[in-house]
Amino acid sequence: MVLKKILGSVINIYYITLFIIFILVPKNQKKYIFLIILIFYFFSTDIGSNSAIAFIEKDYLHLYFLYYSTINNPENVIDLYKNANKIIVLGGGIKNNRELSGESLARTLTAIIIHTNLRKYYNITPEIIILGGNLYNNNPSSKYMKMLIENIEPAKIIAETNSLDTHQNVKNLKKLLTPSDKIIVITSAFHMKRTKISFYNNFPKEFIENNITFIPCNFRYKFYEKMNLYTFLPNLENLETTNIALNETIGILYYNLYYKITGK
């Protein structure tokens, strides 16, 4: 079984392609392909992907266990959210034009759990606002997230379908809030840094610090007590995490530059 795990981790389209290139390139260029293979290997292991995503999620890792307590033992922490009258969920996209992505699903389920337990323990039913259109087609993630919630939890839900990125999410949200609202903002941990940049450039600092509770969910960073064989085995999930870290880093740099230039 261990051998099967090892073989399964290295036999994939990426490593096969790199191996073929390594065989075909001239001998004096093989060292460059070998270096690329080593980089791919490192960032497809737990250690490599953790080093990449830690930069993005490090400010929220102290909330890691609070988040999983919210998911697994909500009765122990739900009082932290009892002042909220609105739950804001940022869309995370859809797959194949009809299926919620893992990020959208995780954010939606977090909202459902919080809403369900606020209703159960405090008889509070915050309004749920889901933000997110779709850049590539007419099927916004917010529509499918709304449908999922409606099938599980009775709630008043608004699906905002016009925003195409995080900046537009937050900008359009301003039209749906009042100065007295107390809100919970739910998004993936890796997306939280860019989300907060957008909030701080669209809302007064006082409102953010007094009226908003940010809840990062679906952490990509992996905690483990000790290293073992599987810590060093490559897998595509870790490579995906590394790619997310790269994309978010570019997004953070772009947003910082955008807000600095435009002042908006």
C-alpha positions as CSV (number, residue, x, y, z in Angstrom):
1,M,0.0,0.0,0.0
2,V,2.9,2.4,0.8
3,L,4.5,1.6,-2.6
4,K,1.1,2.3,-4.3
5,K,1.0,5.6,-2.5
6,I,4.5,6.5,-3.6
7,L,3.9,5.6,-7.2
8,G,0.6,7.4,-7.3
9,S,2.2,10.6,-6.0
10,V,4.9,10.7,-8.7
11,I,3.0,9.3,-11.7
12,N,1.0,12.3,-13.0
13,I,0.9,14.4,-16.1
14,Y,3.3,17.0,-14.7
15,Y,6.1,14.7,-13.8
16,I,5.6,12.5,-16.9
17,T,5.9,15.6,-19.1
18,L,9.0,16.8,-17.3
19,F,10.6,13.4,-17.5
20,I,10.0,13.2,-21.2
21,I,11.5,16.7,-21.7
22,F,14.5,15.6,-19.5
23,I,15.0,12.6,-21.8
24,L,14.7,14.6,-25.0
25,V,16.7,17.8,-24.3
26,P,20.5,17.9,-25.1
27,K,22.8,16.7,-22.3
28,N,24.2,20.2,-21.6
29,Q,20.6,21.5,-20.8
30,K,19.5,18.6,-18.6
31,K,20.7,20.4,-15.5
32,Y,18.0,23.1,-16.0
33,I,15.2,20.6,-16.4
34,F,16.5,18.7,-13.3
35,L,16.3,22.0,-11.4
36,I,12.7,22.6,-12.6
37,I,11.9,19.0,-11.5
38,L,13.3,19.7,-8.0
39,I,11.3,23.0,-7.7
40,F,8.1,21.1,-8.8
41,Y,8.9,18.4,-6.3
42,F,9.5,20.8,-3.4
43,F,6.3,22.8,-3.9
44,S,4.2,19.6,-4.4
45,T,5.2,18.4,-0.9
46,D,3.5,19.4,2.4
47,I,6.6,21.3,3.4
48,G,6.8,23.2,0.1
49,S,3.2,24.1,-0.2
50,N,3.1,25.2,3.5
51,S,6.1,27.5,2.9
52,A,4.2,29.1,0.0
53,I,0.8,29.4,1.6
54,A,2.1,30.5,5.0
55,F,2.9,34.0,3.6
56,I,-0.8,34.3,2.6
57,E,-2.5,32.8,5.7
58,K,0.0,33.6,8.5
59,D,-2.0,36.5,9.9
60,Y,-5.0,34.2,10.4
61,L,-3.4,30.9,11.6
62,H,-4.2,31.9,15.2
63,L,-7.9,31.5,14.1
64,Y,-7.3,28.0,12.6
65,F,-8.6,26.1,15.6
66,L,-11.4,28.6,16.3
67,Y,-12.7,28.0,12.8
68,Y,-12.7,24.2,13.1
69,S,-14.4,24.6,16.5
70,T,-17.0,26.6,14.7
71,I,-17.5,23.7,12.3
72,N,-17.2,20.8,14.6
73,N,-18.4,22.1,18.0
74,P,-20.3,25.3,17.2
75,E,-22.2,25.3,20.6
76,N,-18.8,26.2,22.3
77,V,-18.1,29.3,20.2
78,I,-21.3,30.5,18.7
79,D,-21.7,33.2,21.3
80,L,-18.8,35.1,19.6
81,Y,-21.1,35.8,16.7
82,K,-24.4,36.6,18.4
83,N,-24.3,40.4,17.8
84,A,-24.3,40.0,14.0
85,N,-27.4,40.9,12.0
86,K,-25.9,40.1,8.6
87,I,-23.6,37.3,7.3
88,I,-21.5,38.2,4.2
89,V,-20.2,35.3,2.1
90,L,-17.8,36.0,-0.8
91,G,-18.3,33.7,-3.8
92,G,-15.5,31.3,-4.7
93,G,-16.5,30.4,-8.3
94,I,-18.1,27.4,-9.9
95,K,-16.8,24.4,-11.9
96,N,-18.0,23.2,-15.2
97,N,-20.6,26.0,-15.3
98,R,-22.9,24.1,-12.9
99,E,-21.1,23.0,-9.8
100,L,-19.8,24.9,-6.8
101,S,-16.1,25.0,-6.4
102,G,-14.5,23.7,-3.2
103,E,-14.0,27.2,-2.0
104,S,-17.6,28.3,-2.6
105,L,-18.8,25.1,-0.9
106,A,-16.6,25.7,2.2
107,R,-17.7,29.3,2.6
108,T,-21.4,28.4,2.1
109,L,-21.3,25.6,4.7
110,T,-19.5,27.9,7.2
111,A,-22.4,30.4,6.8
112,I,-25.0,27.7,7.2
113,I,-23.4,26.3,10.4
114,I,-23.2,29.8,11.9
115,H,-26.7,30.8,10.9
116,T,-28.2,27.4,12.1
117,N,-26.6,27.7,15.5
118,L,-27.4,31.4,16.0
119,R,-31.0,30.4,15.3
120,K,-30.8,27.4,17.6
121,Y,-29.1,28.9,20.6
122,Y,-30.1,32.6,20.5
123,N,-33.2,32.6,18.2
124,I,-31.2,35.0,15.9
125,T,-31.6,34.8,12.1
126,P,-29.1,37.2,10.4
127,E,-29.7,38.0,6.8
128,I,-27.2,36.3,4.5
129,I,-25.7,38.3,1.6
130,I,-23.7,36.3,-1.0
131,L,-21.4,38.2,-3.2
132,G,-20.2,37.1,-6.6
133,G,-20.9,37.0,-10.3
134,N,-19.0,35.1,-13.0
135,L,-16.5,36.6,-15.3
136,Y,-16.7,33.9,-17.9
137,N,-20.4,33.1,-18.2
138,N,-23.9,33.9,-16.9
139,N,-23.9,31.4,-14.0
140,P,-22.8,33.4,-10.9
141,S,-21.5,31.4,-8.0
142,S,-23.8,33.4,-5.6
143,K,-26.9,31.9,-7.3
144,Y,-25.8,28.3,-6.6
145,M,-24.6,29.2,-3.1
146,K,-28.1,30.7,-2.4
147,M,-29.8,27.6,-3.7
148,L,-27.7,25.4,-1.4
149,I,-28.6,27.4,1.7
150,E,-32.3,27.5,0.8
151,N,-32.4,23.8,0.7
152,I,-30.8,23.4,4.1
153,E,-31.5,26.4,6.3
154,P,-34.4,28.9,6.5
155,A,-32.9,32.3,6.0
156,K,-33.4,35.6,4.3
157,I,-30.8,35.6,1.5
158,I,-29.6,38.2,-1.0
159,A,-27.5,37.0,-3.9
160,E,-25.5,39.9,-5.5
161,T,-24.6,38.7,-9.0
162,N,-22.9,41.7,-10.7
163,S,-19.5,41.8,-9.0
164,L,-16.7,40.0,-10.9
165,D,-13.8,40.3,-8.4
166,T,-13.1,40.9,-4.7
167,H,-12.9,44.7,-5.2
168,Q,-16.4,44.8,-6.8
169,N,-17.7,42.4,-4.2
170,V,-16.9,44.9,-1.4
171,K,-17.8,48.0,-3.4
172,N,-21.3,46.6,-4.2
173,L,-21.7,45.5,-0.6
174,K,-21.6,49.1,0.5
175,K,-25.0,49.6,-1.1
176,L,-26.5,46.8,1.0
177,L,-25.3,47.9,4.4
178,T,-26.2,50.6,7.0
179,P,-23.8,52.2,9.5
180,S,-25.5,50.3,12.3
181,D,-25.0,46.8,10.8
182,K,-22.9,44.3,12.6
183,I,-21.6,41.8,10.1
184,I,-19.7,38.6,9.7
185,V,-17.5,38.3,6.6
186,I,-16.7,34.7,5.5
187,T,-14.1,33.8,2.9
188,S,-11.3,31.3,2.5
189,A,-8.2,31.9,4.7
190,F,-5.9,32.4,1.6
191,H,-8.4,35.0,0.3
192,M,-8.7,37.0,3.5
193,K,-5.7,39.3,3.1
194,R,-7.0,40.6,-0.3
195,T,-10.5,40.8,1.1
196,K,-9.4,43.0,4.0
197,I,-7.4,45.2,1.7
198,S,-10.6,45.8,-0.2
199,F,-12.6,46.5,3.0
200,Y,-10.1,49.0,4.3
201,N,-10.1,50.9,1.1
202,N,-13.9,51.0,0.8
203,F,-15.2,51.3,4.4
204,P,-14.2,53.6,7.3
205,K,-11.6,52.1,9.6
206,E,-13.8,52.7,12.6
207,F,-16.7,50.7,11.0
208,I,-14.4,47.8,10.2
209,E,-12.9,47.6,13.7
210,N,-16.3,48.0,15.5
211,N,-18.8,46.4,13.2
212,I,-17.1,43.6,11.3
213,T,-15.9,40.1,12.4
214,F,-13.8,38.4,9.7
215,I,-14.0,34.6,9.6
216,P,-11.4,32.8,7.5
217,C,-12.4,29.3,6.5
218,N,-11.0,26.4,4.5
219,F,-7.4,26.8,5.6
220,R,-4.8,25.5,3.1
221,Y,-2.0,25.5,5.7
222,K,-1.4,22.0,7.1
223,F,-0.5,21.5,10.8
224,Y,1.2,18.2,11.7
225,E,2.7,17.0,14.9
226,K,5.7,15.3,13.3
227,M,7.1,14.5,9.9
228,N,6.7,11.1,8.3
229,L,7.1,9.6,4.8
230,Y,3.9,11.2,3.5
231,T,5.2,14.6,4.4
232,F,7.8,14.3,1.7
233,L,5.6,12.7,-1.0
234,P,4.5,15.1,-3.8
235,N,0.8,15.4,-4.6
236,L,-1.3,17.6,-6.9
237,E,-3.3,19.1,-4.0
238,N,-0.1,20.7,-2.7
239,L,0.8,21.9,-6.1
240,E,-2.6,23.5,-6.3
241,T,-2.0,25.2,-2.9
242,T,1.3,26.6,-4.2
243,N,-0.5,27.9,-7.3
244,I,-3.1,29.6,-5.1
245,A,-0.4,31.2,-3.0
246,L,1.2,32.6,-6.2
247,N,-2.1,33.9,-7.6
248,E,-3.0,35.5,-4.3
249,T,0.4,37.1,-4.0
250,I,0.0,38.7,-7.4
251,G,-3.6,39.8,-6.5
252,I,-2.4,41.4,-3.2
253,L,0.3,43.3,-5.0
254,Y,-2.1,44.4,-7.7
255,Y,-4.7,45.6,-5.2
256,N,-2.2,47.5,-3.2
257,L,-0.9,49.2,-6.3
258,Y,-4.5,49.8,-7.6
259,Y,-5.7,51.5,-4.5
260,K,-2.5,53.5,-4.2
261,I,-2.8,54.9,-7.7
262,T,-6.6,55.4,-7.8
263,G,-7.1,56.3,-4.2
264,K,-10.4,54.3,-4.3
